[in-house]
Amino acid sequence: MTEPTTAVEVDGFLPHPPAKVWRALTEPELLSRWLMPTDFAPVLGHRFTFRTTPRPDQGFDGVIHCAVLEIDPPRRLRWSWRGGPLDTEVTWTLAAEGRGTRLFLEHSGFDPDDPLQQRTAALLGGGWRSHVWRRLAETVRTLAP
């Protein structure tokens, strides 16, 4: 059995400058391309949603309700992430590294004593680490310098 988790943490190197990576994280049309359709705006306090496939068996209607909690261009972005039984936060931290960017993701606030939240954390962690990260990297790669 795996240890309960309160956070999913992912980091990776993108061979692009922080300003370019920041665009993919904060321009709504780009964010919608690699993550989910959204009405995000890079404004402190802005409330927005992501929309995905509903999972009624898990009490999830397919809408993730969010708000921008912190924005420090082009270094840090944090938003709330509430959907179904989750009330969590997603934090992106960018650090210049050589000619590129080290990007850190922390999705935190999972209840270690709630089996449904632990399954959700495992699923989200797998997604963040694989197809979501690949789509983000591809989106950044296609942007003009």
Buried (B, 14 or more C-beta within 10 A) or exposed (E): EEEBBEBBBBEEEBEBBBBBBBBBBBBBEBBBBBBBBBBBEBEEEBBBBBBBEBBEEBEBEBBBBBBBBEBEEBEBBBBBBBBBEBBBBBBBBBBEEEEBBBBBBBBBBBBEEBEBBBEBBBEBBEBBBEEBBEBBBEBBEEBEE
